Amino acid sequence: MSLLARPLPVSRPGPGELRVGMAVFDRHYDMPAEISGFADPMVLLTRPTGLHWRVHHISVRPATQYEKRQLLALAVLHRTRLKGR
């Protein structure tokens, strides 16, 4: 495998590195989301569509640039669809 094809390593954040508003990737549900709060040891996550859920903090990692763009695109799509109603 060439160096260009190898995925970049993404580390798990330490206990104090997660913060409200941070874009993260939930490995349990395989989706990017934004942190909306904490209920130790759980992290409260939200998607731009309004979906909310809780997940254990060890299941999240910081979102990659690609995953952040996914969240932005989803937010734009959701707003566009709501305007069309």
NORCOR-V142280 format. One line per field, one symbol per residue. psi: psi as a letter, one per 20 degrees, with the letter a starting at -180 (. if undefined). Layout:
BEGIN
psi = ???
END
This chain:
BEGIN
psi = prhhipqppoqpqrhjiqqpipprpohgilqqrqpiaqnpjqppqqqhiipqrqqqhiiqrqqrgghghggghhgggggghhhi.
END
